[in-house]
């Protein structure tokens, strides 16, 4: 009987390891050309044997609007769950978007179209940056928020980019590119 218990325990450990590696592979972000650029990280909580909790600031370029970059700061949980990619991250995100060159809008977009999306937990929670146009003031409006399959978070942050001329370039009107 003891060899049978030992065999079942070994099988259970192997199954757990396989399941954990599958979950980890789905939770680890794949590196792509449009992944955000890490600007820097700062530790906020010390943990002796596991990674610290951190704040991380990232930069992204708007894929449809050249000349605009957005920077966001998110919390990253440490500990064992954070190290394995299993921690559910908080919904706290700050956002700042700026014009850094001549603005060129490459196509039509809808109000609230997604600029960037990132998973914030193993299952069903995402952080999204969306874009809109204030046609009256010719301003691009960016908002970041988290959503969840069951209940979203009212925590959000908004940033604006007035579309200004850059050098000899004329400033486009964002209203000309809003669809529907």
GIQUIQUI-V633162 format. One record per backbone hydrogen bond with DSSP energy under -0.5 kcal/mol. NH is the residue of the N-H (numbers start at 1). CO is the residue of the C=O. If there is no record, write none. Layout:
[[NH;CO] [NH;CO]]
//
This chain:
[[5;1] [6;2] [7;3] [8;4] [9;5] [10;6] [11;7] [12;8] [13;9] [14;10] [15;11] [16;12] [17;13] [18;14] [19;15] [20;16] [21;17] [22;18] [23;19] [24;20] [25;21] [26;22] [27;23] [28;24] [35;32] [37;59] [38;36] [39;57] [40;57] [42;55] [44;53] [45;53] [53;45] [54;76] [55;42] [56;74] [57;40] [58;72] [59;37] [60;70] [62;68] [66;64] [66;104] [68;65] [69;98] [70;60] [71;96] [72;58] [73;94] [74;56] [75;92] [76;54] [79;51] [82;78] [83;79] [84;80] [85;82] [86;81] [87;81] [89;87] [89;120] [93;91] [94;73] [96;71] [98;69] [100;67] [101;67] [104;66] [106;64] [106;104] [109;177] [112;131] [113;110] [113;131] [115;129] [116;129] [118;127] [120;125] [121;125] [126;147] [127;118] [128;145] [129;116] [130;128] [130;143] [131;113] [132;141] [134;139] [135;133] [138;134] [139;134] [140;161] [141;132] [142;159] [143;130] [144;157] [145;128] [146;155] [147;126] [149;124] [153;146] [157;144] [159;142] [161;140] [163;138] [164;162] [166;169] [169;166] [174;172] [176;173] [177;174] [178;175] [179;109]]
//
